[in-house]
């Protein structure tokens, strides 16, 4: 029997006692969330353009602001109405295919606007094509990714993906405003088209439909979840879920509050803030930069709202968000002017923090109330968001044409936000059904 010397044994002991190195891999769900974030940024690029083009199109073609606002309304309405059907199509054909086609449709609609000569062409390209494409990558897309890839940190992830829209505004708005002022609106439209096309390869190569495609569990799941079979009859399923959900009071409360959310953000501030400040003598680039600042703080506010949603009651969060937003809109007419001053900066920072902070708690309430159908239900709730935005985008331009001022629109929107705060508190919590021990 071979004997080991004490010296050799003492020298070998530390090596034998050292624990094996542990490798910590980042879960693939976070990479999917990152690609989704970039994709929504690309889709948000065109949505940052409408408020910059109202005056240039009015000057070049002589179209009224109401006519241009009608194109924005079509875009916003289709953005919302397409979302629930897109969520069902993702269940049928997969996330990757639907999103890649949507990006190509956005690129086509944006690029074709450079040759338009009539208002109906604006409605077709800017309204129909871009509305359908961007609606396929609306927040229902974010809800689908969150539901499939995460069982933990859903509030945080939904907040991050919601913030992607504001990030797109942040990245593109200053650049597009500079291009519109110095080179005209056509190069800006082409830039948006190229940006949408640039995202397509990332989606096709990196995005995956389900964790089971790569043999992983969703983030935070204890058990492996097999990929469900494709769901046929996407349109029929979407309409069936709508017919069931509209029979509940919760759906109408969520849809009503979210319609007011869209009216006071996309329809009002994003579309009419720049021309309203321009009416008061502020340069377009300065007003656009203020919207970009809203985008900066929207990222912070939405991610923080997702964190809050994981810890606090969503109904109360919504009530606080809407009440503060309505109060700020009532003060806005007194803040508009030719120069940027501290009270206006305070409004911009606050409105940015509150911009779409409503999305994570609204999504959490849909998930709580409607379970596995929550992505499609949220798509319909989002449709109401965009219908509200579309109405105010049109009515805001019409009010400006009739009254020569946006003041009435600010006051009306502030009052609606107060009503949304009360509606949020009326939503009932779904009772928790105890699970039997045998289950």
Residue pairs with C-beta under 8 A, 6 or more apart in sequence:
27 216
27 219
28 208
28 211
28 214
28 216
29 149
29 150
29 211
29 216
29 218
29 219
30 219
31 206
32 145
32 149
32 206
32 207
32 208
33 145
33 149
33 150
33 157
33 160
33 161
35 202
35 203
35 206
35 207
36 141
36 142
36 145
36 161
36 164
36 207
37 160
37 161
37 164
37 167
38 164
38 199
38 202
39 99
39 103
39 137
39 141
39 164
39 199
39 202
39 203
39 207
40 137
40 141
40 142
40 161
40 164
40 165
40 168
41 164
41 165
41 167
41 168
41 171
41 199
42 103
42 106
42 168
42 195
42 196
42 198
42 199
43 102
43 103
43 106
43 133
43 134
43 137
43 165
43 168
43 196
44 164
44 165
44 166
44 167
44 168
44 169
44 172
45 168
45 171
45 172
45 191
45 192
45 195
45 196
46 106
46 109
46 110
46 130
46 134
46 192
46 196
47 75
47 79
47 134
47 165
47 168
47 169
47 266
47 270
48 168
48 169
48 172
48 173
48 176
48 270
48 291
49 172
49 176
49 188
49 189
49 192
50 72
50 75
50 126
50 270
50 271
50 393
51 270
51 271
51 272
51 273
51 274
51 275
51 288
51 291
52 173
52 176
52 177
52 180
52 185
52 188
52 274
52 284
52 288
53 68
53 180
53 185
53 188
54 65
54 68
54 69
54 271
54 274
54 275
54 397
55 275
55 278
55 284
56 180
56 184
56 185
57 63
57 68
57 122
57 185
58 64
58 65
58 68
60 185
61 117
61 119
63 119
63 122
64 397
64 401
65 275
65 397
65 398
65 400
65 401
66 394
66 397
66 398
66 401
67 119
68 122
68 397
69 271
69 393
69 394
69 396
69 397
69 398
70 123
70 127
70 394
71 119
71 122
71 123
71 126
71 127
72 126
72 127
72 271
72 390
72 393
72 394
73 127
73 390
73 391
73 393
73 394
74 123
74 126
74 127
74 128
74 131
74 390
75 126
75 127
75 130
75 131
75 134
75 390
76 131
76 262
76 266
76 267
76 386
76 387
76 389
76 390
76 393
77 131
77 386
77 387
77 390
78 127
78 128
78 131
78 132
78 135
78 386
79 131
79 134
79 135
79 138
79 386
80 135
80 138
80 262
80 382
80 383
80 384
80 385
80 386
80 387
80 389
80 390
81 135
81 383
81 386
81 387
82 131
82 132
82 135
82 136
82 138
83 135
83 136
83 138
83 139
83 140
83 141
83 379
83 380
83 382
83 383
83 386
84 140
84 238
84 241
84 242
84 376
84 377
84 379
84 380
84 382
84 383
85 234
85 235
85 238
85 379
86 98
86 102
86 135
86 136
86 137
86 138
86 140
86 141
86 379
87 140
87 141
87 143
87 144
87 238
87 375
87 376
87 378
87 379
88 231
88 234
88 235
88 237
88 238
88 376
89 98
89 136
89 234
90 98
90 141
90 144
90 209
91 144
91 228
91 230
91 231
91 234
91 237
92 230
92 231
92 232
92 234
93 230
94 209
95 141
95 144
95 145
95 207
95 208
95 209
96 203
96 204
96 207
96 208
96 209
98 136
99 136
99 137
99 141
99 203
99 207
100 200
100 203
100 204
101 136
102 132
102 133
102 134
102 135
102 136
102 137
103 133
103 137
103 196
103 197
103 199
103 200
103 203
104 133
104 196
104 197
104 200
105 129
105 130
105 132
105 133
105 136
106 129
106 130
106 133
106 134
106 192
106 193
106 196
107 193
107 194
107 196
107 197
108 129
108 193
109 125
109 126
109 128
109 129
109 130
109 133
110 125
110 126
110 130
110 189
110 190
110 192
110 193
110 196
111 189
111 190
111 193
112 121
112 125
112 129
113 121
113 122
113 125
113 126
113 186
113 189
114 186
114 189
114 190
115 121
116 122
116 125
133 196
135 386
138 379
138 382
138 386
139 161
139 162
139 359
139 363
139 378
139 382
140 375
140 376
140 378
140 379
140 382
142 158
142 161
142 162
142 164
143 158
143 363
143 366
143 374
143 375
143 378
143 379
144 375
145 161
146 154
146 157
146 158
146 161
146 363
147 154
147 367
147 374
147 375
148 209
148 210
148 211
148 218
149 211
149 218
149 219
150 157
150 218
150 219
150 220
151 218
151 219
151 220
151 221
152 219
152 220
153 219
153 220
153 310
154 310
154 364
154 367
155 306
155 307
155 308
155 309
155 310
155 360
155 364
156 303
156 306
156 307
156 310
157 306
158 306
158 309
158 359
158 360
158 363
158 364
159 302
159 303
159 304
159 305
159 306
159 307
159 309
159 359
159 360
160 302
160 303
160 306
162 302
162 306
162 356
162 359
162 360
163 298
163 299
163 302
163 303
163 356
165 356
166 294
166 295
166 296
166 298
166 299
166 302
166 352
166 355
166 356
167 295
167 299
168 295
169 270
169 291
169 292
169 294
169 295
169 298
170 292
170 295
170 296
170 299
172 191
172 192
172 195
173 288
173 289
173 291
173 292
173 295
174 285
174 288
174 289
174 292
175 191
176 188
176 191
176 192
176 288
177 274
177 284
177 285
177 288
177 289
178 285
179 187
179 188
179 191
180 188
180 284
181 284
181 285
208 214
209 227
210 227
210 228
211 217
211 218
211 225
212 224
212 225
212 226
212 227
213 227
217 223
217 224
217 225
218 225
231 237
237 376
238 376
238 379
241 373
241 376
241 377
241 380
242 376
242 380
244 373
245 251
245 370
245 373
245 377
245 380
246 252
248 369
249 428
250 365
250 369
250 427
250 428
251 369
251 377
251 380
251 381
253 423
253 424
253 426
253 427
254 362
254 365
254 366
254 381
254 427
255 380
255 381
255 384
256 384
256 420
256 423
257 318
257 322
257 358
257 362
257 420
257 423
257 424
258 358
258 362
258 381
258 382
258 384
258 385
258 388
259 384
259 385
259 387
259 388
260 322
260 388
260 416
260 417
260 419
260 420
261 322
261 356
261 358
261 362
261 385
261 388
261 420
262 384
262 385
262 386
262 387
262 388
262 389
262 392
263 388
263 389
263 391
263 392
263 413
263 416
264 325
264 326
264 329
264 392
264 413
264 416
264 417
265 355
265 356
265 389
266 385
266 386
266 389
266 393
267 388
267 389
267 390
267 391
267 392
267 393
267 396
268 329
268 392
268 393
268 396
268 409
268 410
268 413
269 291
269 294
269 351
270 291
271 389
271 392
271 393
271 396
271 397
272 393
272 396
272 397
272 400
272 406
272 409
273 287
273 290
273 291
274 284
274 287
274 288
274 291
275 400
276 336
276 400
276 406
277 286
277 287
277 290
277 336
278 284
278 287
279 336
279 400
279 405
279 406
280 336
280 337
280 338
281 337
281 338
282 336
282 337
282 338
282 339
282 340
286 340
290 340
290 344
290 348
293 345
293 348
293 349
293 352
294 348
294 351
294 352
294 355
295 352
296 352
297 348
297 349
297 352
297 353
297 355
298 352
298 353
298 355
298 356
300 352
300 353
301 352
301 353
301 354
301 355
301 356
301 357
302 355
302 356
302 357
302 359
302 360
304 353
304 357
305 317
305 321
305 357
305 358
305 359
305 360
305 361
306 360
308 317
308 360
308 361
309 317
309 360
309 361
309 364
314 360
314 361
314 362
314 364
314 365
314 368
315 361
315 365
315 424
315 425
315 427
315 429
316 424
316 425
317 357
317 361
318 358
318 361
318 362
318 420
318 421
318 424
319 421
319 422
319 424
319 425
320 421
321 354
321 357
321 358
321 361
321 421
322 358
322 417
322 418
322 420
322 421
322 424
323 417
323 418
323 421
324 350
324 354
325 351
325 354
325 417
326 413
326 414
326 415
326 416
326 417
326 418
326 420
326 421
327 414
327 417
328 347
328 350
328 351
328 354
328 414
329 410
329 411
329 413
329 414
329 417
330 410
330 411
330 414
331 347
332 347
332 410
333 406
333 407
333 410
333 411
335 341
335 343
335 344
335 347
336 344
337 344
362 378
362 381
363 374
363 378
365 427
366 374
366 377
366 378
366 381
367 374
368 429
368 430
369 377
369 430
370 377
392 409
392 413
395 409
396 406
396 409
399 405
399 406
399 408
399 409
400 406
400 409
